[in-house]
Amino acid sequence: MKKNTDPRVDDYIANAAEFARPILRHLRALVHRACPEATETLKWRMPNFEHAGSILCNMAAFKAHCAFGFWRKDVQAMVAKDGDKTDVAMGHLGKIASLADLPGDDVLSRYLKFAVERAESGTRARPVAKPKPALPVPADLAAALQKNRKAAAAFEKFSLSHRREYIEWITEAKRDETRQKRLATTLEWLAEGKSRNWKYANC
């Protein structure tokens, strides 16, 4: 076993879909190139890379794509300047179906080195956030919930943060067509007792 590697990550890559293996191997190599001291582990059933007591980044493989994300908010903000893709897939690089979907190695190395720098700075990885006030339920969502008792019951039981996720998702839609589609999906998922990000709950 190579220094700072975890055999569980080897197993994770070996058991991933064929298309995903070269992507995961490439990302893994880039992390260790940017930070030779980074250690590997498995958290939330996916490979994570740690350094200086902080998570640097993580990667995951799904049926048709891979995902790669950064843990620290300051690194996430840096990546977002080049285009935020968090609404497309888990992580910050969107859906990665092939090596061609990745940013250039120089770009990824820049992100990773900044993540290392921030981890070594000793600052908090995630600033303590003040509790957010409850968001008002938009009129179209409220009207739709009145017609769907099952969805309304689930929405009522959800925490403020889970309600906020749905409300923000609906209200941030730029086109009416998109808003209506998100509203319909919200009712469907609520009726099934699902949170907004249920797809990633067991990742």
C-alpha positions as CSV (number, residue, x, y, z in Angstrom):
1,M,0.0,0.0,0.0
2,K,1.3,3.4,-0.9
3,K,2.0,6.0,1.7
4,N,-1.2,7.8,3.0
5,T,-3.5,5.7,1.0
6,D,-6.4,3.6,2.3
7,P,-7.1,0.1,0.9
8,R,-10.8,0.9,1.2
9,V,-10.4,3.6,-1.4
10,D,-8.7,1.0,-3.7
11,D,-11.8,-1.2,-3.2
12,Y,-14.2,1.7,-3.8
13,I,-12.5,2.4,-7.2
14,A,-12.3,-1.2,-8.2
15,N,-16.0,-1.7,-7.5
16,A,-17.1,1.5,-9.3
17,A,-18.5,1.4,-12.8
18,E,-15.9,1.0,-15.6
19,F,-16.3,4.6,-16.9
20,A,-15.7,5.9,-13.3
21,R,-12.5,4.2,-12.5
22,P,-10.1,6.3,-14.6
23,I,-11.9,9.5,-13.3
24,L,-11.5,8.4,-9.7
25,R,-7.9,7.3,-10.2
26,H,-7.1,10.6,-11.9
27,L,-8.7,12.7,-9.1
28,R,-6.9,10.7,-6.5
29,A,-3.5,11.2,-8.1
30,L,-4.1,14.9,-8.4
31,V,-4.9,15.2,-4.7
32,H,-1.7,13.4,-3.7
33,R,0.3,15.4,-6.2
34,A,-1.0,18.7,-4.7
35,C,-0.7,17.5,-1.2
36,P,1.6,14.5,-0.7
37,E,0.8,14.5,3.0
38,A,-2.9,14.1,2.4
39,T,-4.4,11.0,4.0
40,E,-7.4,9.0,2.7
41,T,-10.4,7.7,4.5
42,L,-14.0,6.7,3.9
43,K,-16.7,9.0,5.2
44,W,-20.4,8.9,4.2
45,R,-19.4,5.8,2.2
46,M,-17.2,7.7,-0.2
47,P,-13.5,8.6,-0.4
48,N,-12.4,11.7,1.5
49,F,-9.0,13.3,1.6
50,E,-7.8,15.0,4.8
51,H,-4.9,17.2,5.8
52,A,-4.0,19.2,8.9
53,G,-7.0,18.0,10.7
54,S,-9.5,19.1,8.1
55,I,-11.2,17.5,5.1
56,L,-9.8,18.8,1.9
57,C,-12.2,17.2,-0.6
58,N,-14.1,14.1,-1.5
59,M,-15.2,12.1,-4.5
60,A,-18.0,9.7,-5.4
61,A,-19.1,7.5,-8.2
62,F,-22.7,7.0,-9.2
63,K,-24.4,4.9,-12.0
64,A,-23.7,7.4,-14.8
65,H,-21.4,10.1,-13.4
66,C,-18.8,10.9,-10.7
67,A,-18.8,13.9,-8.4
68,F,-15.9,15.8,-6.7
69,G,-16.3,18.4,-4.0
70,F,-14.4,20.6,-1.6
71,W,-15.2,20.8,2.1
72,R,-14.2,24.3,3.1
73,K,-16.5,27.2,2.3
74,D,-13.7,29.5,1.3
75,V,-12.5,26.9,-1.3
76,Q,-16.1,26.4,-2.5
77,A,-16.3,30.2,-3.1
78,M,-13.2,30.1,-5.2
79,V,-14.5,27.3,-7.3
80,A,-17.9,29.0,-7.7
81,K,-16.2,32.0,-9.4
82,D,-15.4,29.7,-12.3
83,G,-19.0,28.5,-12.4
84,D,-21.2,27.1,-9.7
85,K,-22.5,23.6,-10.6
86,T,-23.9,22.5,-7.2
87,D,-27.4,22.5,-8.6
88,V,-26.4,19.9,-11.3
89,A,-24.9,17.3,-9.1
90,M,-23.4,16.6,-5.7
91,G,-20.0,18.3,-5.4
92,H,-18.8,21.4,-7.2
93,L,-17.7,20.2,-10.7
94,G,-21.1,19.1,-12.0
95,K,-21.6,15.6,-13.5
96,I,-18.3,14.0,-14.5
97,A,-19.0,11.2,-17.0
98,S,-15.5,11.2,-18.5
99,L,-12.1,12.8,-18.0
100,A,-13.0,15.4,-20.6
101,D,-15.7,16.7,-18.2
102,L,-13.0,17.7,-15.6
103,P,-11.4,21.2,-15.5
104,G,-7.8,21.2,-16.6
105,D,-5.2,19.7,-14.2
106,D,-3.8,23.2,-13.7
107,V,-7.2,24.5,-12.6
108,L,-7.8,21.5,-10.3
109,S,-4.3,21.8,-8.8
110,R,-5.0,25.5,-8.1
111,Y,-8.2,24.6,-6.2
112,L,-6.4,21.8,-4.3
113,K,-3.4,23.9,-3.3
114,F,-5.7,26.6,-2.0
115,A,-7.6,24.0,0.0
116,V,-4.3,22.8,1.4
117,E,-3.2,26.4,2.2
118,R,-6.5,27.1,4.0
119,A,-6.4,23.8,5.9
120,E,-2.9,24.6,7.2
121,S,-4.0,28.1,8.2
122,G,-5.9,26.6,11.1
123,T,-9.0,28.6,10.5
124,R,-12.4,26.9,10.8
125,A,-13.4,24.9,7.7
126,R,-17.0,26.0,8.0
127,P,-17.8,29.3,9.8
128,V,-20.4,29.0,12.5
129,A,-23.6,30.2,10.8
130,K,-26.3,32.2,12.6
131,P,-29.6,30.4,12.5
132,K,-31.6,31.5,9.5
133,P,-35.1,32.8,10.0
134,A,-38.0,30.8,8.5
135,L,-38.8,31.7,5.0
136,P,-42.4,32.6,4.1
137,V,-44.1,29.9,2.0
138,P,-44.7,31.3,-1.5
139,A,-48.3,31.5,-2.5
140,D,-48.1,28.9,-5.3
141,L,-46.5,26.4,-3.0
142,A,-49.1,27.1,-0.2
143,A,-52.0,26.7,-2.6
144,A,-50.5,23.4,-3.9
145,L,-50.0,22.0,-0.4
146,Q,-53.7,22.8,0.4
147,K,-54.6,20.4,-2.4
148,N,-52.2,17.6,-1.4
149,R,-52.6,16.5,2.2
150,K,-49.8,14.0,2.2
151,A,-47.3,16.5,0.9
152,A,-48.6,19.2,3.3
153,A,-48.2,16.8,6.3
154,A,-44.6,16.0,5.3
155,F,-43.8,19.6,4.8
156,E,-45.2,20.5,8.2
157,K,-43.0,17.8,9.9
158,F,-39.8,18.9,8.2
159,S,-37.2,21.0,9.9
160,L,-36.9,24.7,9.0
161,S,-33.8,23.9,7.0
162,H,-35.5,21.3,5.0
163,R,-38.4,23.6,4.3
164,R,-36.0,26.3,3.3
165,E,-34.3,24.0,0.8
166,Y,-37.6,23.5,-1.1
167,I,-38.7,27.1,-0.8
168,E,-35.4,28.4,-2.1
169,W,-35.3,25.9,-4.9
170,I,-38.7,27.0,-6.1
171,T,-38.3,30.7,-5.7
172,E,-34.8,30.8,-7.3
173,A,-36.2,29.5,-10.6
174,K,-35.7,32.1,-13.3
175,R,-38.4,31.0,-15.7
176,D,-42.0,30.3,-14.9
177,E,-41.8,26.9,-16.7
178,T,-38.9,25.9,-14.5
179,R,-40.7,27.1,-11.4
180,Q,-43.8,25.0,-12.3
181,K,-41.7,22.0,-12.9
182,R,-39.9,22.4,-9.6
183,L,-43.2,22.9,-7.8
184,A,-44.6,19.7,-9.2
185,T,-41.4,17.8,-8.3
186,T,-41.6,19.3,-4.8
187,L,-45.1,18.0,-4.3
188,E,-44.1,14.5,-5.6
189,W,-41.1,14.2,-3.3
190,L,-42.9,15.6,-0.3
191,A,-45.8,13.1,-0.8
192,E,-43.1,10.4,-0.6
193,G,-41.6,12.0,2.6
194,K,-38.4,13.0,0.8
195,S,-36.2,16.0,1.5
196,R,-35.0,18.2,-1.3
197,N,-31.6,16.5,-1.3
198,W,-32.8,13.0,-0.7
199,K,-30.7,11.6,-3.6
200,Y,-27.5,12.3,-1.7
201,A,-28.6,11.2,1.8
202,N,-26.9,7.8,1.6
203,C,-24.0,8.8,-0.6
